[in-house]
Amino acid sequence: MVYRRNKRSRKYLGMRSWGVGNIKNNRGKGSRGGVGKGGGKHKFTRTVLHGSLKKVGFSPYRRSRRLEINLDEISRRLQKDGSKSIELRGYKVLGGGRLSLAASIKADSFSKGAEEKIKAAGGEAVRAKASDKDMTSAAAST
């Protein structure tokens, strides 16, 4: 049995030709005729002019992308759980917002502003290096 990916429109139900004339027409690429070496160029020019090919520079192999979290979000999570410590594998803690209670925060890295705000609130910032497996599981859980 053939699996049809896109469901056919109900518009042409009962019509064999679907508005393309004879049933042999519009079968695929063969119905368009030959293109040859000339004549196909304008489509490529259109993609270049309208910005479909905008790859600039390079992307480093295996660059680890850290997830980011602000102090406001950490404060919300701590209040919701009612705990005094939180472990954030694969995260970088940023200094957005303020920490409402003293807590021990364990994360991969901290910004300078975040560390200052955590210490000012009476908490501690503990650095923990995450492996690649931990980072992927942390990304999947959020």
Backbone hydrogen bonds, N-H to C=O, Kabsch-Sander energy under -0.5 kcal/mol:
donor,donor_aa,acceptor,acceptor_aa,energy
4,R,2,V,-0.6
5,R,3,Y,-0.6
7,K,5,R,-0.5
12,Y,9,S,-0.5
13,L,10,R,-1.2
15,M,12,Y,-2.1
16,R,14,G,-0.5
20,V,17,S,-1.2
25,N,22,N,-1.2
31,S,28,G,-1.1
32,R,29,K,-1.6
33,G,30,G,-0.8
43,K,40,G,-0.5
44,F,40,G,-0.6
44,F,41,K,-0.6
45,T,41,K,-1.8
46,R,42,H,-1.9
47,T,43,K,-1.8
48,V,44,F,-2.0
49,L,45,T,-2.6
50,H,46,R,-2.2
51,G,48,V,-0.9
52,S,47,T,-2.7
53,L,47,T,-0.6
54,K,52,S,-0.7
56,V,54,K,-0.7
63,R,60,P,-1.0
65,R,63,R,-0.6
66,R,64,S,-0.6
67,L,90,G,-2.3
69,I,92,K,-2.1
71,L,94,L,-0.7
71,L,96,G,-0.9
72,D,96,G,-1.5
74,I,70,N,-1.8
75,S,71,L,-2.7
76,R,72,D,-2.2
77,R,73,E,-2.4
78,L,74,I,-2.5
79,Q,75,S,-2.2
80,K,76,R,-2.2
81,D,77,R,-2.4
82,G,78,L,-2.4
83,S,78,L,-1.0
86,I,104,S,-2.2
88,L,86,I,-0.5
88,L,106,K,-3.8
89,R,87,E,-0.6
91,Y,88,L,-1.1
92,K,67,L,-2.8
93,V,109,S,-2.6
94,L,69,I,-3.1
94,L,92,K,-0.5
100,S,98,R,-0.6
104,S,84,K,-2.3
105,I,103,A,-0.7
105,I,124,E,-2.7
106,K,86,I,-2.7
106,K,104,S,-0.5
107,A,105,I,-0.6
107,A,126,V,-2.2
108,D,88,L,-0.7
108,D,91,Y,-1.1
109,S,91,Y,-1.3
111,S,93,V,-2.2
115,E,111,S,-2.3
116,E,112,K,-2.2
117,K,113,G,-2.2
118,I,114,A,-2.4
119,K,115,E,-2.3
120,A,116,E,-2.2
121,A,117,K,-1.5
122,G,119,K,-1.0
123,G,118,I,-2.6
124,E,103,A,-1.6
126,V,105,I,-3.1
126,V,124,E,-0.6
127,R,125,A,-0.5
128,A,107,A,-2.3
135,M,131,S,-1.8
136,T,132,D,-1.9
137,S,133,K,-2.0
138,A,134,D,-2.3
139,A,135,M,-2.3
140,A,136,T,-1.9
141,S,137,S,-1.6
142,T,138,A,-0.9
